[in-house]
Amino acid sequence: MVFLISKHQAPSLASWRPALWIPGIRDFHRAQVQWRLGCDHQTLMEVIPAVLRAGGFIVYSQDSGKITAGHLSNELQFLHHVTIRIARQQPSSVVLEVTCGSAAVCPAWVPLVLLFSIPLCWIPFPDCGENERLLEKIKRLLLVQGAKMNYGILMLDERHTVVLILTF
């Protein structure tokens, strides 16, 4: 359940993301992976926003090579910012760089959350594995929802061997 105040403050919190400003400190509450997907760029840029919305994410922006989204945690409504960027395009696959990080030290339901989060941007806080879980959720959504939408998506590992094939 998303609180009304969280829903209204999330876009401004997602655009500022004060907890991700300082390079050494943001690593405590950020996760980053690269995935190689065996499909073309255009199909992927159509599928990802629809898949994210179906999984409860809020898609903030989308351009030709980058998608930004947010996800509010269930209990305390912390905002997690997700950036999906196309790192490399190859003839038969696309390499995605996916980053997920906690946007602020304060939950999104706190009134005037930016006034508290900006001065506290230097505080390192753990995310207790929530960002890694969200990355796994996105991976699962891409494979499962991509199959439901009748898109063929190949997930390849680092040795370029097929891990899972969904074709129709």
N, C-alpha and C positions, 0 to 999 in steps of 0.2 A: 504494500500500500504506500503510495507516494503522498506525502503531505502537501497541501496546497502551497504553503510558503516555500517548501523545497522546490516545487515545480517552477515557481516564479523566479526564484533566486539562482537556479541552476545555470541558465544561459550566461548570466554575467559572471558567475563563479568559473564557468568553463572557459570564458574568454580571458580571464585574468590568470587563473591557475597559480596562485602565489606559492603553493607548496612545491612547485616544480621549477622555481626560479634558480635556486642555488645548486650548482652541479654536484658537489660532494654530498650534500644533505638529501637531495631528491632521490638518491639511490636506495635509501631506506624504505621508501614507499613508492617504488616504481619497478616495473618489469618490462622487459623487451625481448622479443623473439623475431626470428625470420622464418617464413614459410615459403616453400616453393610449391606453387599450384600449377597443375598442368591444364591451363585453359587460357584463352586469349584475354587481353587487357580490357576490351570493351565489355565482354560478358561479365567479367569480374566486377567492373565498376557499376554494372546494373544490379548484380546479385547482392553485393555486400550491404548497401543501405537497406534493401528490403529484408535481408536476413537479420541485420541488427535491430531493425524496428520490430520484427517478429519475436526477437529475443528479449524485448523490454528495454532496449537501449534508445537513447534520444539522439538522433542524427542532427548535428549542428551545421555542418557544411560539407560540401562535396565539390571537388573540381576534377580535372582530368587525371591527376595522379595521387590525390590525397583525400581521405575522408576523416572527419573528426566527429566523435560521438561522446556521449556521457552515459553513465549508469549510476543510479542512486542505490546505495546498499539498502537492504530490506529493513533492518532494525533501526539504525541511527541516521539513515539518509546521508551518509558521506558520499560526495560526488567523486567518481572515478572517471578520469578523462582518457579517452582512447583515441589514438592516432594511427591510422592505417595508411601507409605510404608505399607506393610501388618503387622498390629499390632498383630492380633490373628487369628488363624485358628480354626474353629470349624467344626464338622462333616457336618453340613448343611449350613454353612455360613462362610464368611470371613469378618474381621473387617479391614477397611482401615483407615489409618491416612494420611490425605491430608493436606499439608502445602503450602501456596502460599505467597510469599513475594517479595517486590520490591528489585531488585538486587543492585541498585546504586542510588545515589542522582541525578546523571546526566543521561540524555537520551543516548541511545546507539548510536545515530548518531554523538555525539560529538567526534571529532578526538582525539585519544589517551585517551579514556574515563577512562581507569583504572588509568592513572596518576592523574586525578582529583578526581576520586571516592575513591581511597584508603586513601588519607589524609583527606577526608571529611566524613569518615565512622562514625564519632561520631555525626553527625548532625541528630537530629530526624526530620522527615518530614512525613506529613500525606499522605496516599494514596487515600484519598477521597472515600473510599469504593470500589476501583477497585479490590483489592484482594478477597473480599467477592463476587463480581460479577463474577470473574473468577472461583471461587469455585462452584458457582451456574451453570455457563456455563458447567463446567466439569460434574457436576451431571446430567444436562439435556442431554449432549452429550452421557453419559454412557447409559442413558435410551433410548433415541431416536435412536442414531446410533447403539447401541446394538441390538435394535429391527430390524433395517434395515439389520444388518449382521446375522440375525437369531440366536442370542444368547438369551437364557432365563435368564434374570437378575431380581432378586427380590431386591427391596430397602426396608429395614426394619427399623423401628424407634427404640427408646431406650427400648420400652416395648416388643420388638420382634414381633410386629404385622405388617402385610404386608401393606405397603403403596401403592405400585404399583407392578403389576405382568406383566411381559412380557415373555410369553412362546410360543413356536411354536411346 
